[in-house]
Amino acid sequence: KGPSLGPHMQHFCHGMKSVIRANRNLGTSAERKTLRTAISEFDYVLSHTPNNGSYNNYLAITCVEKAKALRRLEMTSESLKMYQQAIKYNPKLTKAYAGISDIYKTLEMNDEAREILEQGLKHVPKSKSLQRRLDKL
C-alpha cells in the first residue's frame, strides 16, 4: 500500500487529473469546464476531511491546488482566500506564500508581495524559492 495524504484522496486525485486535462485544452471552453470540475473535487475534500489537526498538511495542499485552479479562472480574490487558508493549515507551506506573492506581483502590489514573502521567510527561513522571489522585487 502506498502513502496516503488523507481521506477522500480519490477526489483529490480526480481534481489533479482534471487540472491535467485542462492543461491539454488551454484557451478553450473545455479548459474552463475541467478547471471547474477540479475545483469541485477539491471542495469535496475540503468539506469532508476532518479539521482536527491530523490532516492539516493535506488540507493545505488541497487549498493550494484549488487556489491555482481559481487563479486560472481569473477568480483572484477567491484564489487569495484559498492560499491564505492553506497558510492557516500549514504556516510552513512555501507554495502558499509564493502563490499569494505571484498574484500581488501581477497586480503590481509589490509592497504586499514583499510583505507576504517576508512573512513566509519568518516561518521557513531557509526557503530559497521565497528568497528568490523577494530578491526579484
Steps between C-alpha positions, in 0.01 A plus 500: 500500500629845404508818705175676573445872534166464673139397456322545168833486321320377187327839477834678534641278222196562278553872554863473397405295193252772405779758524711286265208478258461878521867538410435305179221741403656840568289793388186298430165458671613145585781648710254707704263207542769261621639763738153538650487121537837509677375770737193295591718196571727709724191645668383149577830421672494825696141456617524129587843475664505537878656828608652362818867569437578150372463597136619861502770447237258311272242777537767764435616328181138466385446872562808584291384285210153653515657849514700427184187389315307805622778729383492345154129578490591860591324471836777692671339586835381139545847377411659730759256372764595140424872577525437674832302198621791277403730712718260460793517122459877495452699821559811334356353424156713722278279444193221697667720803568642477148152483349382807688813696413466406131142631497604821674790546258264453202272764651806727546454491877871460569488617862239234579701239309811590701304484825360150435843372395655638817222336702575170327871532566428545872338155497743339253822703522699272268247507213697574185187545288358767730838673529541503120156660458585759765835578334322562165266758653 
